[in-house]
Amino acid sequence: MTFPLLDAHLIKKDFPIFDRVMRGGNQLVYLDSGATSQKPLTVLDAERQFYTQHNAAVHRGSYLLAEEANESYDNARQVVATFLGGKFEETIFTKSATEALNLLAYSFGNSPHGDRFFLQPGDRIVVSEMEHHANLIPWQQLAKRTGAELAWFPITSEGRLDQSEINTLINDRTKIVAITHQSNVLGTINPLSELIARTHEVGAVFVLDACQSVPHFDIDVKELDIDFLAFSGHKALGPTGIGVLWGREALLEIMEPFLVGGSMIETVTMTDSTWAPLPRRFEAGVPNMAQAVGLSAALKYLDAVGLERIHQHELELTRLALGFLSEIPGVSIVGPTDLLDRGGVVSFTIDGVHPHDVGQVLDQHGIAVRTGHHCAWPLMRKLGVVGTTRASFYLYNTPEDVESLVDGVKSVQSYFKV
């Protein structure tokens, strides 16, 4: 099946920030959506409308504004749940994907002896070498607190997950497997079916870091057969300060709360408390209401454009970037050099030039890229580099943006005479 290509030039008009003029009088070429995406007017308008028309603390008042706030917040949750293929009760708002993953790690760590999620010495948590710190450090710390063992999948020289020892790594002692869907450095999209099947075969739970996948291609949590998923709103055209944890209802029901206090309680005495039903059990305090509404508008925007069209568009830009950059002497691609199981992220190094210097020169041309370790220090060490320059594409990027990047890289080499 073929999909019509996007008109990224037209889409760009929905994003006010692209009217900015950058250093040197250059137009903005934004190639850092892997860090955070830009926001369309519909998202900005949705947040503003909530504050100007419906602002009240949700689940606390019985007056008109409070009723409207409740409805707006609940509607936003339903939009997210539908977008993921999950249920309303399974969709929890957090402040970020990092908080969502920490929620899981702390909840598991608080489990009483004999509980499904109780960990002890001899148990195992499995991650991979390509994890973002947000999907490594919470599990690293959980292992330290409980005495569990942390094990990991290595990567191949091509930047793909090495699953050759899957049955050894995911063994009968494994309780948790937490893997990124798409690497924020390599662009690699990990094949999940065998990993998930093996995880469930040994009775473990599978946690998916979907920060780099949910905004870019279709995700259905039930079809994937995963147990938990985390993603951040700000990478999906949405506001900052809002993230999502999706989890199987049966598992969430038996998990310990992460934060306690207002909103997440059912009854309270001076000596004991009981918890509210899902999903409020995991949402202590007044939530990020306007941000949830903004995220809802963002996901509706993505749906209207079409996730498959967005993915195909990004792949075309990636094809162009890989082709052009690989032809420049002294430039090395970090990660897969083909489009098989790949997303719209291209990392590279330039011989003789530190990535931070690359970023500063590109900035003089109005080009915004990410440089450094990308919150993936273990991966950088495995690759034997201090860092990389990363260009990440989204629905508002154009072939001309790729050409600007390539010209910018040549300018870097000229500037440093390499």
Buried (B, 14 or more C-beta within 10 A) or exposed (E): EEEEEBEBEEBBEBBEEBEEEBEEEBBBBBBBBBBBBBBBEBBBEBBEBBEEEBBBBBBEEEEEEBBBBBEBBBEBBEBBBBBBBBBBBBBBBBBBBBBBBBBBBBBBBBBEEEEEBBBEEEBBBBBBBBBBBBBBBBBBBBBEBBEBBBBBBBBEEEBBBBBEEBEEBBBEEBBBBBBBBBBBBBBBBBEBEEBBEBBBEBEBBBBBBBBBBBBBBBBEBEEBBBBBBBBBBBBBBBBBBBBBBBBBEEBBEEBBBBBEEEBBBEEEEEEEBEBBEBBBBBBBEEBBBBBBBBBBBBBBBBEEBBBEBBBBBBBBBBBBBBEBBEEBEEBBBBBBBEEEBBBBBBBBBBEEBBBEBBBEBBBBBBBBBBBBBBBBEBBBEBBEBEBBBBBBBBBBBBEEBBBBBBBBBEBBBEBBEE
